[in-house]
Amino acid sequence: MKLKSATLILLPTVLFVLIVACGDSNQLQPTEIPTATAEYTPTLIPIVPSTPTPPPWGLLTSLPVKASDVLAAGALLDKSINQSDENRSFRGFGMPKSGNPESVSPQWEFAVPPGAPALAPVTGYVVEVHTLWSDDLSVWLSADGKESRVWEVEHVIDVLVEVGDFVETGQPIATASVFGGREIALVELELFQGGRPPTHYCPLLYLDEDASHIINTELADIRKENFDRLTGRGISIPANDLDGQSC
């Protein structure tokens, strides 16, 4: 989804405008970013407990792709000549975009090998299937089948579901798309509420408690692969890099 601006929700009671950098501007100076160390020590993402009554749009219970596919994409990215963003296979919610630090990611982005399956991140209903600017598709999902807020699995082809279908978490719903001159497929996951501009929420704010350990472990493995691979190629990135994961 191509956005000029959007509202980014980092915590339930705090709003940040997408074009405004968060926090003290002094913290954004390159000289104050810690450089990579020889040893990677994972930083755990705080577990957000599920609410007694799940929200109508549902709780996150799966990544939109297999973690093993994201890990496998790293070696393919290193061989690619048309990739950017330091050959990362994961970009977190709130991470500044390469070359434009004032523009941050309103979703998760996962690089995967071409042909990899895209998965339902929640159990619920297919609300919409949309055609994107990139001539591929996005699938909107919600636990209650309504559009108050939706989980969007973006940049897919060969969609296996239709509007109104019931899907279970982890179920293959499409195939990851290769678009925009890429050689590697990219799948994005976002939780948003419509509007002009739409409001985006960090996926981890609505993480199912029972699934939290698996999802956090998968994200930690993906970040570690990025850290080890990129620093091994002499690319200096912040130690314990969360890829801008802001919640």
N, C-alpha and C positions, 0 to 999 in steps of 0.2 A: 504494500500500500504506500503510495507516494504522498507525503504530507509536507505542507509548507510550514505548519506549526501545529503543535498539539499540546495538551496538558498532560504532564507526567505525574502519576501518583506514586510517591515513594513510601509514605506511611498513610494510614487511613485518614488522618486528620490534617495532613500537610500537602499542599499542592505546589508543584514547581512547573513553570512554563518551559516548554521544550527548548526555546531559544535562549534561555537564561541559565548560565552556569550556576551550580549550587555551591553554597558554602563560601568561605573566605577566598577571595581571588588570589591571595598570596599562596594558597595551597596548590594552585594550578600551575605555578612556575616550574618549568622543566628542571631547574637546578635543585628543586626540593623533592623530586620524586626519587625514592630509594631505588638503587640499581639492583639488578639480579645478583643473588648470591649463589655460591656453588651448590648449596643444598636447598631443595624445595621443601617447605613446610606448609602443608595445606591449611588454609584458613576456612573454618567451618562457617557456613551460612546459617544464621539463626533460624531455628525451626519455629514456624508460626503455627500454633495449635489450631486445630479446626474448631469452629464454633459449634455449640450444641445443635443448632439448626443450620444445616448447610445453606449457603446462598442459592438463590434460584438458578444462577448460571452454573453452579457446580464447583466442586473442589478439584484442583489439579492432582491427578493420580498417576500420570505418566508423562515422560517427555514426548514430543511429537515425532521423534525418530529414535531408532535404536542407538544407545550409547556406543555400541561396538562399531556402528557405521561412522559415527563422528570421529572415533579414534582412528579408524582406517583412512579417513579423508586426509589426515595430516601428511602422510607420505605422498599422496597425490597432489596436494597443494604445493609441496616443495618442488615437484617436477613441473608444475604448471608455469606457463610464461605470461598468462593473462590475469592472474589473481592479484589482489591488492590487500590492503589492511594487514600487512606484515604476515600474510599467510596463516592467519588464525582460523581455526575451525569452529570457534565459538565467540560470539559477541553477546555480552550480558545486557540486561535492561539498564539503561542510563549510561552506557559506555559512550564517550565521545567518539565521533566518527573520524576516520583518518583524513587528515588534511583540513578538517573543519571542526575544531574543538567546541564550537558553540552549538553544533548540531549533535544531539545524542540519540541513541537508539531507543525507540519506544517499545521494543520487543526483544525476544531472544532470537538469535540467528545461529543456525547450525549448518555447517558444511558437511555434505555426505557424498559418497560415490554416486555417479549417475545410475538411476534405476533403483535406488534404495527406497523402501516403503516409507510413507508418511503415516503416522499413527494417531488415533484419537487420544487426546490428552485427558479427556473426561468421559464419563458415562452420561449419555443424554441423547438429544435429538439433533439431526441436521436441520439448521434453520435456513441457511442460504448457501448457494454455490455461486461465486462471483467470478467474472472474467477480469483480470488485472491488466494494468498498463503493459506488462511484460508478455502479454499474450498467453499467459498460463492462468491458473485458477487459484481460488482460495475457498476453503470450506469453513463455514461458521457453525459452531456447536454450542448448545446450551442445555443444561440439565432439564429445564422446564419447557424447552422448545420455543422460548420467546426471545425477543431481541433486546431486552432491557440492558444486558451486557452479554457479550458473546466471546467465546474462545475462537480465535481465527488461526487456522493452519494455512499458511500462505506460501505461494509458489509451488504448486503441485500440478500434475497432469494425470490423465487416466484415472479420473475420480471413480471410485467404486460404490459410492453412495448417492442417494437422492434426497431432496428436501423432504422432511418428514420421517426419514429412516431413523430407527433407534440403533445406537452404536454403543459398544462397551469399551472402556478404557484399554488402550493398547491394541485395539483392532486396526488392521491396515485399512485406510480409507482412500489412499491415492498413491501416486508415485512422485518422488522428489523431482523438481524441475531444474533443468540447466537453462539459464537465461542470461540476457545482457552481456553476451560475449564471454561468458564463463566457460571453463572446462569442467568445473565441479558443480554438482547440484547444491542448492541452498533452500532450506526450509525455515520459515520464520513462525514463531508462536507469539501471539499477543492476546491480551484480554482488554477489551475496550468497550466504551459506551458511546453510542453515536452522538453526533453534534457537529457544530462547525466552529472550531475544530473538534474532533472526537477526543475523549479523555481516555488515556491509557493507564493501566494499573500493572504494577509489578506482579508477575505470576506467583511469586513466592508468598504474597500476601494471602493467597487463597490456596494454600498447599494442604492436601489431606494429611492428617496426622499419621495415619497408618502407612502412607506412602512416602513420608518425609525422609526416612533413612535411606531408602533406595535412591530417590531422586537426588538428595544431597550427595550421596556417594558417587553417583554417575557424573554429576556436575564437577565434583572434586577431581575425578579421574580425567575428565576432559580438560580441565584447567591445567592439571599437572602435565598432561601430554603436550599442551601448547607451550607451557613454560620450559619443559625439558628440551623440546624440539627446537624452539626458537632461540633459546640461550645457547644451545649446542651449535647453532649456525652463527653465533656471534651477535645476535640481535638483543640489545639491552632493553629489557622490560621491567616494570616494577616487581620487586620480590613479592611472592605470595599474591600475584596479580589476580584480582577478582574479575578481570575484564569489565570493570565498570559496574559490577553488580551492586546496585544502589539500595537494596532492601534486604 
